[in-house]
Amino acid sequence: MTFQDSSKRYLDSDRLFYEELLRENRDAYSFLYFQTYRQCIPYVLKRGADQQQAEDLLQECLAIFLVKVRDGSFVYQESTRITSYFFRIYINQWKKSLEQANRRNEVRLESRLAAEDDGEESYKDGSATGTFKITGFDDDGNAFETALPEAVLQAYDSDERHWIFRKLDRAFQLLADDCRKVLRWFYVDGWSLREIAGELGMTEASAMVKRFKCAKYLREKFHLQ
């Protein structure tokens, strides 16, 4: 059966759609993505988000929704379309992201007023502006470093960058080994969720949830909420 055939069946029956989501059917989640993309992305773009922010938020909401389906927080209800329920999740997460942005601005302001001076030189490579890096270890025990993109660095002054990277490095070291691997593979090495799933011996949906939970834990340790 083609994806187009599956899509028609899901449009005709929300109950069938739910049952396929419950089985973590790949076509069902692809259909959910395409349907909600057309509904969610334009909503936040009109309200000031950029394309990357909107798509990243959609990926996070897919992971949240999958968890709800798995743990029974969401069950099929004839009176509620699945895409409508998902849209509510997306809007709630969008509102939270706005609140988080406001709190980040507050943290940045506090960092300017109370920046620590000790230990800052360890994040510089000797250049005028400094290259700021997070350290870790790969699967063979070899040390690796990853730097924040220059475009991001330019958004912060020197004191803020030092403060941010001290906290991020400490938070990264607190992660469990599997979380460090997933985040490094996804964000540093550019692996797809399918490649990560294959390496860890899990489904692609499970890899998506794990990536989401690990990134969320790192953000919380980094105090970005």
C-alpha positions as CSV (number, residue, x, y, z in Angstrom):
1,M,0.0,0.0,0.0
2,T,1.4,3.4,-1.0
3,F,1.6,6.4,1.3
4,Q,-1.1,8.1,-0.7
5,D,-3.5,5.1,-0.1
6,S,-2.7,5.2,3.6
7,S,-3.3,8.9,3.8
8,K,-6.7,8.5,2.2
9,R,-7.6,5.9,4.8
10,Y,-6.5,8.1,7.6
11,L,-8.5,11.0,6.3
12,D,-11.6,8.8,6.1
13,S,-11.2,7.3,9.6
14,D,-9.6,9.0,12.6
15,R,-10.0,5.8,14.6
16,L,-7.9,3.9,12.1
17,F,-5.4,6.8,12.2
18,Y,-5.2,6.5,16.0
19,E,-4.7,2.7,15.9
20,E,-1.9,3.1,13.4
21,L,-0.2,5.8,15.5
22,L,-0.5,3.5,18.5
23,R,1.4,0.8,16.5
24,E,4.0,3.5,15.6
25,N,3.3,3.0,12.0
26,R,5.8,5.1,9.9
27,D,3.1,6.1,7.4
28,A,0.8,7.3,10.2
29,Y,3.4,9.5,11.7
30,S,4.4,10.8,8.3
31,F,0.8,11.7,7.6
32,L,0.5,13.4,11.0
33,Y,3.6,15.5,10.2
34,F,2.4,16.6,6.8
35,Q,-1.1,17.4,8.1
36,T,0.1,19.4,11.1
37,Y,2.9,21.1,9.2
38,R,0.3,22.8,7.0
39,Q,-1.7,23.9,10.0
40,C,1.0,24.8,12.6
41,I,3.9,26.3,10.7
42,P,1.9,29.2,9.1
43,Y,0.4,30.0,12.5
44,V,3.7,30.8,14.2
45,L,5.3,32.3,11.1
46,K,2.6,35.0,11.2
47,R,3.4,35.6,14.8
48,G,7.1,36.3,14.4
49,A,8.8,32.9,14.4
50,D,11.3,32.0,11.7
51,Q,11.0,28.9,9.6
52,Q,13.7,26.9,11.6
53,Q,12.1,27.8,15.0
54,A,8.7,26.7,13.7
55,E,10.0,23.4,12.3
56,D,12.0,22.6,15.4
57,L,9.0,23.2,17.6
58,L,7.0,20.8,15.3
59,Q,9.6,18.1,15.9
60,E,9.4,18.6,19.6
61,C,5.6,18.4,19.6
62,L,5.7,15.2,17.6
63,A,7.9,13.7,20.3
64,I,5.6,15.0,23.0
65,F,2.6,13.6,21.2
66,L,4.2,10.2,20.8
67,V,4.9,10.0,24.5
68,K,1.2,10.8,25.2
69,V,0.1,8.1,22.8
70,R,2.4,5.6,24.4
71,D,1.5,6.3,28.0
72,G,-2.2,6.6,27.4
73,S,-2.4,10.4,28.2
74,F,-4.0,10.6,24.8
75,V,-6.7,8.2,23.7
76,Y,-9.0,8.2,20.7
77,Q,-12.1,10.4,21.2
78,E,-14.7,10.5,18.5
79,S,-15.4,14.2,19.3
80,T,-11.8,15.3,18.9
81,R,-9.8,15.2,15.7
82,I,-6.3,14.0,16.3
83,T,-4.8,16.9,14.3
84,S,-6.9,19.3,16.3
85,Y,-5.5,17.8,19.6
86,F,-2.0,18.1,18.2
87,F,-2.5,21.7,17.2
88,R,-3.4,22.5,20.8
89,I,-0.1,20.9,21.9
90,Y,1.8,23.0,19.4
91,I,0.1,26.3,20.4
92,N,0.8,25.6,24.1
93,Q,4.5,24.8,23.4
94,W,4.7,27.9,21.3
95,K,3.4,30.0,24.2
96,K,5.9,28.3,26.5
97,S,8.7,29.1,24.1
98,L,7.8,32.8,24.2
99,E,7.9,32.7,28.0
100,Q,11.3,30.9,27.9
101,A,12.6,33.6,25.6
102,N,11.7,36.3,28.1
103,R,13.3,34.3,30.9
104,R,16.5,33.9,28.8
105,N,16.7,37.6,28.4
106,E,16.4,38.0,32.1
107,V,19.3,35.5,32.6
108,R,21.4,37.3,30.1
109,L,20.9,40.5,32.0
110,E,21.8,38.9,35.3
111,S,24.9,37.4,33.7
112,R,26.1,40.8,32.8
113,L,25.7,42.0,36.3
114,A,27.3,39.0,38.0
115,A,29.7,37.5,35.5
116,E,32.4,35.4,37.1
117,D,36.0,36.1,36.1
118,D,37.7,32.9,37.3
119,G,38.2,30.1,34.8
120,E,37.2,32.1,31.7
121,E,40.5,31.8,29.9
122,S,40.0,28.0,29.6
123,Y,37.4,28.7,26.9
124,K,39.6,30.7,24.7
125,D,41.8,29.6,21.8
126,G,44.1,32.7,22.0
127,S,42.3,34.7,19.3
128,A,40.9,38.1,19.9
129,T,37.3,37.0,20.3
130,G,37.9,33.4,21.5
131,T,36.4,30.1,20.3
132,F,34.1,28.6,22.9
133,K,33.9,24.9,23.1
134,I,32.2,22.0,24.9
135,T,34.3,19.0,25.7
136,G,33.3,15.3,25.8
137,F,34.4,11.9,24.7
138,D,33.5,9.7,21.7
139,D,32.6,6.0,21.6
140,D,36.3,5.1,21.7
141,G,37.1,7.3,24.7
142,N,38.8,10.0,22.7
143,A,38.2,13.6,23.7
144,F,36.3,15.8,21.3
145,E,35.2,19.4,21.3
146,T,32.4,21.2,19.6
147,A,32.1,25.0,19.2
148,L,29.0,27.1,19.1
149,P,28.4,28.6,15.6
150,E,29.9,32.1,15.1
151,A,26.4,33.5,14.3
152,V,25.3,32.5,17.8
153,L,28.4,33.8,19.4
154,Q,27.9,37.3,17.9
155,A,24.5,37.5,19.6
156,Y,26.2,37.7,23.0
157,D,28.9,39.9,24.5
158,S,32.1,38.4,26.0
159,D,30.9,38.1,29.6
160,E,27.7,36.4,28.5
161,R,29.6,33.9,26.3
162,H,31.9,32.9,29.1
163,W,29.1,32.5,31.5
164,I,27.0,30.5,29.0
165,F,29.7,28.1,28.1
166,R,30.8,27.4,31.7
167,K,27.2,26.3,32.4
168,L,26.7,24.4,29.2
169,D,29.9,22.4,29.6
170,R,29.0,21.5,33.2
171,A,25.5,20.5,32.2
172,F,26.8,18.3,29.3
173,Q,29.0,16.4,31.6
174,L,26.0,15.6,33.8
175,L,24.2,13.8,31.0
176,A,24.1,10.0,30.9
177,D,26.4,8.4,28.4
178,D,23.6,7.5,26.0
179,C,22.3,11.0,26.0
180,R,25.7,12.5,25.3
181,K,26.0,10.1,22.3
182,V,22.5,10.9,20.9
183,L,23.1,14.7,21.2
184,R,26.6,14.5,19.7
185,W,25.4,12.3,16.8
186,F,22.4,14.5,16.1
187,Y,23.7,18.0,16.6
188,V,27.5,17.6,16.0
189,D,27.9,14.7,13.6
190,G,24.7,15.4,11.7
191,W,23.3,11.9,12.0
192,S,19.6,11.3,11.0
193,L,17.2,9.9,13.6
194,R,17.1,6.7,11.5
195,E,20.9,6.3,11.8
196,I,20.7,6.9,15.5
197,A,17.9,4.4,15.9
198,G,19.9,1.8,14.0
199,E,23.0,2.4,16.2
200,L,21.0,2.1,19.4
201,G,18.8,-0.8,18.3
202,M,15.5,1.1,18.7
203,T,12.7,2.4,16.4
204,E,13.0,5.8,14.8
205,A,10.1,7.1,16.9
206,S,11.9,6.0,20.1
207,A,15.1,7.8,18.9
208,M,13.1,10.9,18.3
209,V,11.7,10.8,21.8
210,K,15.1,10.1,23.3
211,R,16.7,13.0,21.4
212,F,13.9,15.3,22.6
213,K,14.2,14.2,26.3
214,C,18.0,14.5,26.3
215,A,17.9,17.9,24.8
216,K,15.1,19.0,27.2
217,Y,17.2,17.8,30.2
218,L,20.2,19.6,28.9
219,R,18.2,22.8,28.5
220,E,16.9,22.5,32.0
221,K,20.4,22.0,33.4
222,F,21.5,24.9,31.3
223,H,18.6,27.0,32.8
224,L,17.1,28.0,29.4
225,Q,13.5,27.4,30.4
